[in-house]
Amino acid sequence: MIGIPEIFFYIFCALIFGSSLLVVFSYNLLRSAFALFFVLFGIAGFYVLLGGDFLAVIQIMVYAGGINILLIFGTMMTGSISQPETSNPSFQGILTLIGGGGLLLILLIILNHTTWPSQSLIDHGPTTKQIGQLLLRNYILPFEVISFLLVAAMVGAIVLINKGERS
Amino acid sequence: MVNTLPYLNFIPAYVLIGISILIFFVGKAVPKISRLPVTVFFIFILCIAFMMEGAGSGSQVLFFNMIQIDSFSRLYNQLFFLVILSTVLMMSNSEEIDSDLRWENYGLLSTICLGMMFMVSSKHLLMTVVGIELVSLPSYLLVAMNKKNPASKEAALKYVLFGSFATGIMLYGMSFLFGLTGSLTFEGLWNGLSGYHILGSPIYFLAIFMTLGGIAFKISAVPFHFWTPDAYQAAPTPITAFLSCAPKVAGLALLMRFFAVLLPEQSEQMGVFISIVAMLTMTLGNFAALKQTDIKRLLAYSSISHAGFLLMGVAVMNDAGRQVVFFYIPIYLLMNLGAFMAIIYLSKGTNFQIDSYKGMIYKKPLLVVSLAVCMFSLAGIPPFAGFIGKLYLFKVVIEKEMFLLAIVAGINSVVSLYYYVYVLKVMIIDKDITPEIEFKGKPATIAFVASCAVPLVFFGIYWVPLLDWASKVVLFQ
């Protein structure tokens, strides 16, 4: 018996799988970047199915909305994006194929043979409040420390760009 | 709500380093601040932090099972302050560092320091990831900021790609671990993995190996070592010296803390796995070092092989092994930093070919003799401290009856002798044919190398103080 969540699960799976193939195999970088939007959107759909309402919205806002738009802007600023020689499909040799295929095979076999301890989905209501409480209680230390990482990344980016301008 | 502010009393050094990050990053906005002696200020902060960690005592679990403060974390933090102090001294004596960027460089070094401190004290996978990233990201930047070497951009990009790949693998493995056990603390993980249907199943090994990948990247253990020679060669030499010591030590300490709460049957399996990685790492590092003509690449491969030797102490999985690792680390720091400082003095521009050092003994006898002490110590020749360190590593491995590991390590020690002695042969026996050149380095550089060499001789003869220091390294005390 297939319920409505299962139907949506397979729809999102097809969306992610199809668009990731487009991302990898498209000859036009801009089309790849647009296809990436649907991959990220499909992942947000998974979050919804798992009851993570806040995560789903964040996924759409940050990844699909923010980072992907940046990617598209970046792609538009590069020259000759529609030329095939600057495009992304590439064949890196037979060893890479064996390596990547082998990894995929190992993951498929192992993940298929594993019984995961699963919990049934309970309706917790909106998760925003719980996430906020956890961030300021149990996870306060990583939450605060990560800001140092962001400061360092920002300063580093500015210094590198500044140096490039001067030389 | 719980007030977590009193927790900060237990981690004064962490708070101090955090404040210093802010001072160095924000401080540059203040006008005319570049006239202040920023190097002296940074050294002062590091000394205060060193004393703060020395004054602490007792064992504390803080921030809802996020970090553990104990003598293990305190002593490793002290080592980190010493390494950064030496790096700052090297940076102020090197021409490869842009002196306009001192504030940013010290801010990035403080960030790395904070990351390493969280790595050695973390007991939660989330904190581990944050710590590793706090070390990785500024390291990429420090490699990229080399104004003299155009290859540094390429090397930094390689470093970033490998680093993010390793982090991705690690996070994937951690998600498996969380899926299997529902816990992210180290105790919760290993306890959750102890059920008989999980122990020894394929997913158990896959999840743990992937998680260890990110840590192996920091130690530059096989198979996550490919970035090492390129990044080390293109980075400014003081940064290379720093990267070859500090993040490795932090990675090893994190590995020991991760394995500290293993159940007996798990520790058996993990010991075998780590000893295989150790053997591969030292063998690959040594044999690749044999054919290097660039001294920085040679020292990069030598540092890979030393990571393999240090992993021997991790593989035995007991207190004796952890103390021997701590015993070897100060010796490793002295000989490695000394060798890199000598290179800073002897090199002209970006030329680090070993052939350009012919007949250096006749020009700078004291420097070359001190470098020879460091090199012999790296190779593990008897009267020097490196020999004692290796001796103790062999001792704990043989006591645990890991004979194959001991044999492979023995063969590797002999092989490594060849390339260390080759460098000295070029410097001491070969005749110089190039005309006289002027050395622009300061005399302080030679003093630094000599002050690395003297303790190496001293500890080679009388190592009891170091042994006493190492015996204080106990987890959860």
Contacts between the chains, C-beta under 8 A, distances in Angstrom:
chain1	res1	chain2	res2	distance
A	106	B	206	7.6
A	107	B	206	7.9
A	109	B	202	7.7
A	110	B	202	4.5
A	110	B	203	5.5
A	110	B	206	5.4
A	111	B	203	7.3
A	113	B	202	6.7
A	113	B	203	7.7
A	114	B	201	7.2
A	114	B	202	7.6
A	114	B	203	4.3
A	115	B	197	7.5
A	116	B	179	5.6
A	116	B	180	7.1
A	117	B	179	7.9
A	117	B	180	7.1
A	117	B	182	6.9
A	136	B	1	7.8
A	137	B	1	7.1
A	137	B	2	6.5
A	137	B	64	7.0
A	138	B	64	4.5
A	139	B	64	7.9
A	139	B	66	7.8
A	139	B	126	6.8
A	140	B	4	5.9
A	140	B	63	6.5
A	140	B	64	7.8
A	141	B	62	7.8
A	141	B	63	4.1
A	141	B	66	4.6
A	141	B	67	6.8
A	141	B	127	6.7
A	142	B	66	7.0
A	142	B	126	5.1
A	142	B	127	5.7
A	142	B	130	4.8
A	145	B	114	7.5
A	145	B	118	6.6
A	145	B	127	8.0
A	145	B	130	5.4
A	145	B	134	7.1
A	146	B	130	5.8
A	148	B	18	6.7
A	148	B	21	5.7
A	148	B	111	5.9
A	148	B	114	6.3
A	148	B	134	6.6
A	149	B	111	7.5
A	149	B	130	7.2
A	149	B	133	5.8
A	149	B	134	5.4
A	149	B	137	6.1
A	151	B	21	7.1
A	151	B	22	7.8
A	151	B	25	5.8
A	151	B	111	8.0
A	152	B	21	7.5
A	152	B	25	7.6
A	152	B	107	7.2
A	152	B	108	6.2
A	152	B	111	4.4
A	152	B	134	7.6
A	152	B	137	5.9
A	152	B	138	5.2
A	152	B	141	7.4
A	153	B	137	5.7
A	155	B	25	5.3
A	155	B	104	6.0
A	155	B	107	6.5
A	155	B	108	7.7
A	156	B	104	7.7
A	156	B	108	7.0
A	156	B	137	7.3
A	156	B	138	7.0
A	156	B	140	7.8
A	156	B	141	3.8
A	156	B	144	8.0
A	159	B	101	6.5
A	159	B	104	5.3
A	159	B	141	7.4
A	159	B	145	6.8
A	160	B	141	7.2
A	160	B	144	6.0
A	160	B	145	7.2
A	163	B	98	7.9
A	163	B	145	7.3
A	163	B	147	7.0
A	167	B	147	7.5
